[in-house]
């Protein structure tokens, strides 16, 4: 049928369908099973193939050079996807129509089916950019629609002319936000639909008789069901003709396998269309194959997905994608395409640039096929039914130092058909050292019946994060959105800063909004607010703000610079004086500006002093009241008379006098407080008492006694148990005439218990002895006895002994446990209670000799002390210690560097100077073994030396395995001889001699004419 006649026939049919739909003649579509004739798609996008081949890049199977299509087909690939750009000047013309027409017949000749992916752009089209072809600029919308039809028809007609008409056609690439902007923007879906329909019509009009070509509409974010529903509901409403829903699903960007599975099942049931994962990929290594700035998928991305980069995991992830599609309900899962499995170093994402994708290829950087290609041997039903393949790390939690974490009761287990189930887990116990040391540590957990461990990261902070639901992991809990409803919480680990969720904003017209929360019941003090943001940029104004805290509103400007370009913004020195704060984001943006917000943090930096002007540094009596002989005291401005600072309270009167210096503190949290103050003077007072009263109990005093000028003594009233939210404190003085003295640094503090301190060496050399001093700060009562526990890592340090530094205090027990990682110590006095506990013990340790420098810590905990009537406890302390490695690693480092250089500059393959794959694998294993020894902090010098010898021997064995003219099983060719010529004149004194050693035919340690002749004689003659 002629294209024009076919087009008019299609128009009439479309009109008839529209009429019958309007009058209810056709019943609603229900989900239909895929046609039995459809073979399950195991596809690959190899759009860079021509550019790769033009760069001389070759592909090998078991060391034998083969055509890429042959290798792929032999591994099970049955469908090839090729993109087409209108005028790709930035790609030197690759992937234009001419290149597609040239490559497509090879696909068909190889016996595989073909999917053509129209980008309708001169270069990459994806959710972030849908740039109109330059040739179409200036067209009105009617002309633009015609251009889409004409271009699509032209490409397809020319494909038919070379017997390579596609079996599937994709109208647009990842068109989440539309295509051919601005006319085909998502914000104008009617126009977008008109453009899609023109592409669809061109396919229908040009499809040869008897040929079944499916039409796909393709979006990214395969785990985002709401995105697909909203888009394909519009597709249905606009009456767009299509056959297949295509999804991009990269497990480090697009959600979990369960989200993919649930989305595909919902799409199949809702629209009755076949489902294809049009793009997926996964890295086999973290190493880069070119000089670019790393790869797109690195260690952070694989942590999100849950599978470390390896060949085995690349295969496992690909099989899981295929199996998940195969399990789509109603049999509508049609298959999947792996994106660019052959994109190797040497061809960039644009002309002259680097390739950020090579670590997701299924070939190593020398072109050798990886075992992961066997994922395409998959057929529906070929895998074991519902087998667990991964225990996902649990969402990390944050606690304050010393707090016991509330760990989740279950961990998520991934099965091979994409489902995730919450399964009971038993967690290992965290050590007290871990819980008291700021930083992040991991805990493992056991799931019954599974070998793989669950894991969770626990972050310990000095100050808790006071923001409610700071990472949006609980939806919008705690947050208020006002103004334009331009944002919502989205679940997509690939787009969030951490965790699964983030706040995503976008709107189709200009918008303003505030996202905020208010925290009340705060302690007055200084706070820091921070948050993370990323996005495409272009906002008119975007600010992180803090307000309603008792001061003027403060803000920090936010500037987004790109997708996943996360940046932290901070507001410091927020002085809360009214016990509350409102904070959040204030955004003003043009239409279609988008971004993400995540990980908001509000922490207290310091707490306001409970007593005002306790050190009198205001230079006056602000906060204080004098009753009685009011003229007996004043502020003295003389640093030499102050305990610290410039000012102190000075009292004197010429006749007998009595006064009270006092301050009443209100708004206290009920609990235990301590009052401390310093006094000095000439002595002779008849009454000199530090006091606390009006707190809900009987008045308490601490009698003071002055003994001379500048003989400063601190007096303390511990255990003031406030029950009514206030207390009055100060000094009560009565004295004869001309008696004088000073008060300074009066302090009221909430008592959390005494605090342990470990001080001493922070860095030592391995093998050296060192000492730490142990003491207590803020002792709540004098003690006669005390017990404590020391914890340390026996791999790094050895405890020797504890000895008292206080006269009359004895170490009456010190015992180490069998594991050698803890010591129990008991102290007792021989009479007088200990009240000054700042230095109690000298703790002697020896640092272990180490292969490399390491960080460790020593903890003191389980501290309790008693005066025989009461018992007090103390907060544990941690001392960080750096131990310098003293074992010589230089020879091992040199051996590893040499081995890696030799491995990277030689190649596998059955050619002169090539190496057997098994030899390369053996050398890789030996390099890995050496690195393991290097990374072992407990390795001895003997073990280091043995590793050097073993690696050097492995290198020599490897070099001896190179193919020579006597061991090469295939014929030598002219290219081999050229490589011998390159080495002419080289001797074994050259640093790169190993590259030419295989050409030394007579083993005389040089390359000369003898070697050239001997090699040339191995070239088969050509006499015809």
C-alpha positions, 0 to 999 in steps of 0.5 A: 500500500502506498504511504499516502493511501495508508495514511488516509486509511489510518485517519479514517480508522482513527475517526471511526474509533473516536466516534465509537468511543464518544458514543460508548460503543467500545467497552473500556480496554482491559489488560491483555496478555502479550501475544504468544508470538512475541519473543522475550526481549533481551536487548542491547543499545549499541549506538556508539558501535560505529564510533568505537569501530572507527577508533580501532576498538575491537572486541574479543571472546576468549581471546579471539577477535569477533564482531560485536554483534556475533558476541552479543548474539552468542550470549543471548541478545536478540534485539538491538536499540539504536538512537538517531539524532537529527544533526549531531554536529557535537558527535561528529555526525555519529547517530545521524540518519546516514549512520543509522541506515549504514548500521541497521542492515548489519543488525538484521543480517545478524538475525536480531530485531531492531528498535529505533529511538528517535530523540528529535534533537541534534544531541542528547535528549532526556528529562533534563533537556529536550532541545529542538533541532536547529533546523526546526527553529523558527517553524510555527507549530503547524510546520513543526508538526509536519517536520516531525512527520516528514523526518520520521517518515524519511528515516523509516522509508530509507530503512525500508529501502535497505531491508532494515525496517525496525520492529519497534520505534520509540517516539522521543527519548525519556520524555518525562518533561515533554520533547522538542521544547518549548512547544512540546513541553509537559506544561502544554500536553495537548501540543506534546500529544500532537507532536507524538501523534505525528511521529506515530502516524509516520510509523503507521504510514510507512510500516511495510505490509505484513510487518508488525512494528510496535510503537513505544512511549518512553519515560525515565524514573522507572520506579516512580509510579505517580510520574508514569500514571500522570503522564500516561493518563494524559496519553490516554485522554489525548487518544495517542496510539501506542503499543509499549510503555518504556521505562528507564531503570537504573537501580542507583537512580530510579528507586528499588526493584520493588518500586519498579515491579509495583510500577510495571504491574500497575501500568500493565493493569491500568493501560493494558500495554506491554512493558519494556525496560528500555534502558538499564545498566550497572558497573562492573568496576569502580576504576576508570578506563580513561583520563576523565574525571571518574565515572557516572556510576561510582561507589556512592551509586552502588551503595544506593543500589546495594550491590558493590561493583563487580562482574558478578553483581553486574550479571546479577542486577541485569538478570534481576531486571529481566526476571522482574520484567518477566514477572509483570502481571498478565504476561505483559512484561516484554523484556529489557534493553541494556544501555551501551554494554560495549561503550569502551574508552576511546569514544566520549559522550561528545566529540573530543570528550571522555566516556563516563560510562565505560565501567558499565560496559560488559567488556573489560577495557581491552575489549574482552567479553565479561562473564556478565554477558551471560545474563542474556542467557536468561529466559522467563522461568529459567531462574529459581522461583523467588530466591533471596539475593540481597539484604538491603542496608537499613536506613541509618539512624542518628543518636546523641553520644551515650544514647542507646539506639532504637534499631529497626525490628526488620530488614528488607530482603530483595528477591530475584523477581523484584519483590522486597520483604521486611524480615525480622533481624537480630542485631549485634550489640553496639559497644559502649565505645561506639556509642560514646564516640562521635562519628559513624559506625556500622552494626551487622544483623542476622536474618534466620535462614540467610547467610548475608548479614543485615547492616545499619549505620549509626551516627553518633553526634555531640548534639542531637538534630532538633529538626523534625523529620529532617530528611523527609523519610516520614513524608511531610510530617513536621513540615508546612507548605504555604503558598503555591503547592509546588512541591512534594516528598518524592521517594527516589534514593538516586535523587535524594541527598541521603536516604530514600526521600527528599522534597522535590519542587517544580511547577508549570507556571511562576510560583512562590512557596515556603516550606517551614517548621516551628520548634518550641520548648528549646533551651535558650542558647546559640544554634546552627541551622543547615540544609542541603539543596540541588537542582537545575538553577534559575530561581528568582530567589531561594533562601534558607531562613530562621525567624521567630527565635527572639531576634531578627530573621536571618537567611542564607542564599541558595544557588542550585548548579545542576542535577545531583550537585548537592551543596550544604547551606548554613546559618550560624549564631542563631541566638534563641532567647524565647525558647522557639524557632521557625525555619525552612526554605523560601522560594520564588521561581519562574515556571518549570524550575525544579530542585530538591531539598534534603537533610535539614539540621538544627543543633544547639551549639551552646546553652545560655548561662543560667545566671546573668553576669555571673562573672561581673564582666558587664562592669556593673551589677546587672542581674544581681540584687544587694540587700542589707548594707547596700553600700558595702559592695561594688564592682571592682575594675581591676584584673589583678583582683579578679579570679578571671577576666577584668571585673570582680565583686568587691566588698568592704565597709568602715563599720560592722555590716551585713548584706546579701548578694543574690539573683533569682533564676526562673524558667528552669527545667526541674532537675539537679543543679550545682552552684559554684563560686570563687572567693578570696579576701583578708578573712575575719567575716563572722558569716560568709556563706554561698547559698541556694534557696527558694528551689522547692527544698530547704535552703542550702549553704556552703561556708566559705573562709577567706585566707588572703589576697588573691588566695582564690578558692572555689566553693560548691553546692552540689545536688540542688534539686529544683522542683518548682522551676526556680532558685535564688542563689548568692552570698550571705555576708556579715562582718566587722568593720573594714573586713574586705573580700572578692567574689567572682565567676559565680555559676549555676549549672545543670548537673548531668553527673561528674564527667570523666577526663582522659588526657595525655599523648594524642600521637605515638609511634608503634612500639612505644610506651605512653601514659594517659591521666585519668580524672573527674570533672564536676565531682558531685560528692567527695568519695572514699572508693571508686571503680571504673572500666577501661576499653581499648583495641588490643590490636593497637594498644596493650594495657600495662598498669594503673598507678595513683597520683593522689596521696592516700588513694590506692589502686586496690584491684586492676584486672584484665579480661581474657580478650585483652580489650578491657581492664577493671580498676578499683580505687580506695582511700586510706582515710581522707575523702577525695574532693579534688578528682581532676587527676587520679590515675596514671594509665600506662600503655604500649602501642603495638608495632603497626604496618601503617598508621592508624587511629584508635581510641581508649575509653573509660566507662562504668564509673561509680564512686561512693562516700559510704552513704551516697553513690555518684556516677560519671559520664564516660570519656574517650581519648583518640590516639594516632599510632604511627606505623613503623613497619617498612612498606616501601618495598611492598608499595614498589612491588604493587606499583610495578605489578599494576603497571605491567598488568595495565600496559600488557594485554590479553590475547593470542598474538605475539606479546599477548598474554593468556587470560589465565595468566592475567587473572593469576597476576591480578589475584597476586596483586590483590593478595599483596594489597590485602597484606598491605591493608592488614594493620596487624601484619608483621615485617616478615609477612610484608617481606613474604608478600613482596617475594610472592608478588615479584615471583608472580610478576616473573611467572606472568612475564614468562607466559607471554606468547612468543614465536615458539609458543604462539599457536596462531600464525605470526602476521605483519602487525606482530613484526611491526611491534618487533620493529618498534622495540629494535635496539631495546635491551634489558636495561630499559625500564619497559623491557618487559614489553619487548622481552617476548620478541627476544627470540634468542634470549640475548636480552636485546632486540636486533636484526636476528629477532626481526629475521626470526619473526619474519620467517614465521609469517606464512608466505603469500604466493597468489 
